[in-house]
Amino acid sequence: MEFQKQEVSVLKKLRAELQERYQNYQAENLKLDMSRGKPCPEQLDLSAGLLTCLTEDDYRARDGIDCRNYGGVEGIPEARELLAPILDVDPQEVIVSGNSSLALMYDLIARALLIGLPSSSMPWGKMPRVKILFPCPGYDRHFAICNQLGIEMIPLELGAAGPDMDEVERLAAGDESIKGIWCVPKYSNPTGITYSDEVVERLAKMKTKAPDFIIIWDNAYAVHHLTDQPVRLKNILAACKEAGNPDRVFLFGSTSKISFAGAGLAMIAGSENNIKWLKKQIIIQTIGPDKLNQLRHVRFFKNFAGIEAHMKKQMAIIKPRFDQVLETLESELGGKGIAEWSKPKGGYFISLNTLEGCAKKVVKMAAEAGVILTQAGATYPYGNDPRDRNIRIAPTFPSPAELKKAMEIVAVCVQLASIEKILSGK
Ligand SMILES: Cc1ncc(COP(=O)(O)O)c(C=O)c1O
């Protein structure tokens, strides 16, 4: 039954029933945290072998390097070989580093501001204004980096095939202070969409007023499929090379949601030129990464096929959780005309859109009934969702039973907030 088409009296009766359900949930004193996309303990257990796969005398990389010692800023060769296929690049085009790709992104932006990129005529920080384009909804920690470092963020609508490229091209071609676009191109956080070939090609080819414009390609969910038919993403580095802009893109990824979120491997990839430049920069910051962890990952996964097989096991654990959320949303909210949600083929999130002006209220009400969601607005720069409707749901950490309860509560809150909105307009 569509809520908008109901008589006031019907809606009021429904509201009373929902309020009773809500109060019953409140009386249960629940504590369910769905705010962050963290792997659940069963997912982490899959990689338990990482803790035992090195022995006392197994500490040398293939080329004889003693992984216990300093050095090897670009990562050991076999770790570069293991991880390069995740980003669809050659091993020499990737640097395997510490445990966090976010830290690598932060460092890239900090370097651009302080030192400048190879293609910069001056450090970004010397310009009066620096702006970055953000297809939205997007990832709150990307926004947090720009916020902290004083970069202006320009939100752009993210559609089913990526950002509106007419708008991206118009903005990038017309404003020298626009220095980049920050993308989660595959199974995006939070909507789960993957950029189309056309979008990738246009990003690689487009004219930019800033000569040092970069694409920050955060491919965090490259191998995180939720179906047996992985979605394919066009190779952006190859597209940039073909378009004559090989240095435009920096690619990022990590094993945070493959092995251990707190003790995985992160990587940055790019053109030969960019890798050469990055190595020179990184050696100032560190005498070398944790190569034992790199060796451990190589011993444990062996090769890319090992990673793919491992991701199937990950899928077997998290798919039922996604299904639980989707089933509960459908049974509680389906056909009511008050919410829409994504049905992702991969990644870590489900994106829920309420009626305009309801998301903040829903998140607050859910919290008051013990369900902690990501803050409303978090998926937009400055915490400002102009339509106040997007809510990010992270299904991986709670158990399926907890998810069912949590989503029932969220659905009751969505219905109550929607009825309030509809009644106020009748
Ligand atoms: C899009 C995206 N990028 C990066 C990260 C964090 O990556 P890392 O653990 O490698 O720092 C996350 C974690 O949720 C994410 O969703």
The ligand as a MOL file (V3000), in Angstrom:
LIG
                    3D

  0  0  0     0  0            999 V3000
M  V30 BEGIN CTAB
M  V30 COUNTS 16 16 0 0 0
M  V30 BEGIN ATOM
M  V30 1 C 36.0960 3.2290 -0.3990 0
M  V30 2 C 37.0280 2.8930 0.7040 0
M  V30 3 N 38.3220 3.1980 0.5940 0
M  V30 4 C 39.1980 2.9250 1.5690 0
M  V30 5 C 38.7950 2.3150 2.7390 0
M  V30 6 C 39.7950 2.0490 3.8000 0
M  V30 7 O 40.8680 1.3760 3.2670 0
M  V30 8 P 42.1490 0.9540 4.0980 0
M  V30 9 O 41.7200 0.0180 5.1680 0
M  V30 10 O 43.0320 0.3190 3.0800 0
M  V30 11 O 42.7580 2.2100 4.6610 0
M  V30 12 C 37.4450 1.9720 2.8980 0
M  V30 13 C 36.9780 1.3520 4.1430 0
M  V30 14 O 35.8070 1.2790 4.4260 0
M  V30 15 C 36.5430 2.2790 1.8670 0
M  V30 16 O 35.2330 1.9960 1.9520 0
M  V30 END ATOM
M  V30 BEGIN BOND
M  V30 1 1 1 2
M  V30 2 1 2 3
M  V30 3 2 2 15
M  V30 4 2 3 4
M  V30 5 1 4 5
M  V30 6 1 5 6
M  V30 7 2 5 12
M  V30 8 1 6 7
M  V30 9 1 7 8
M  V30 10 2 8 9
M  V30 11 1 8 10
M  V30 12 1 8 11
M  V30 13 1 12 13
M  V30 14 1 12 15
M  V30 15 2 13 14
M  V30 16 1 15 16
M  V30 END BOND
M  V30 END CTAB
M  END
